[in-house]
Amino acid sequence: MPPTPQLNTNALQVMAVMYHDPNGQHYALSLSQATHLRNGTLFPILDKLEDMRLIEAEWEEKNPHGRRARRFYRLTAEGIQRFEDARAKLFTPPGGHLTHG
């Protein structure tokens, strides 16, 4: 079995936005504004996360304002688990427990 691809800081940032607002309508512009990532960085991350099945996307059904349809993104169950695992790994000190000074 091949090793699981690592998630970089930018990917974790995008996932964090979705994780902390699971019912939100996350589309490229809103994710860019929340993370301060430009489209040239954001879209490859979204493509990679979707290829890894950590997020899923769907197009807006109808557009009442005549603008282009937006693509909404959300974490999958696997994406939630991977984000929680990565977050725990980032904030767990060596030895696995926190100590008070």
N, C-alpha and C positions, 0 to 999 in steps of 0.2 A: 504494500500500500504506500503510495507516495506521501511525502510529508505535507502537512496542511500549510498552505501559503500564509505568510505573516501579513498582518495588517499594519500599515504605517500610520503615523500620527494623523495625517489628513483624513484617511479612511475612518479612523476611530472618531474623529471630530464629526464627520458626516453622520456616522452611526449614532453618536451621542445625541445629536439633535433629534433624530427619529425616536430614539429610545426614551428620551425625556418628555416627548409629546407623541405617544403612540397613536392617538386619534387625529393628529394634525394632518393637514393636507400639504405634504412636503413635495414641492416641485423645485426645479433647478434654481429659479430666482430666489425663492425663500431660503433654500439651503445655502446659496452663495452669500446672501445677506447675513445669515446666522453664523456662518463659518469664516467669512471674509476670503473665501477661495474664489478665484476667477474661473470662468468657464473652461479655459484650457487645462486647468487642473481638476476641476470638479467633474466634468463629463467622463474622463477616463476612470476616475474613481467609481462613479456610478455604474459604468459598464463593467468594471472588474467585480464590484460587489454583486451585481446582478448575475454575472457569469458564475460566481462562487455560490450562488443561491442564498446569499445573506440578505438581499433585499429583493422585492418584487415591485413591478411598475405596471401602471395601467393608465391609459389615456383618458382624459376628461370626457365624459359622455356627451355633454352639449355645452356650447359656449354662448351664453346669453348676451355677451357684449361685443360680438363680432371679432374678437381677437383670435389668434391661433390657439388651438387646443393645447392644454398643458398636460404633461406626463407626471403623475403622482407616484411617489416612492414610499415604501414602508418596509420595515424590517420583517423578515420571516422569523419563524420560531427558531430556526438554526442561527439566524443573525442575532437574535436576542441573546441566545446562549453564548455565541462567540464574543459578543460585546461584553457580557458579564464576566466571562473568563478572562478576557484581555484587561478589563478594568481591575479585577481582583489581582491579577499578576502585576499590574503597574503599581498598585497601592499596598501590596504585601511585602514587608521587608524580608531580607534573607532570614531564614529560620522560621518564617511563617507566623510570627506573632508580634504584636506591638508592645512596646515597653514604655512605661512612664518614667521620666527623669526625676 
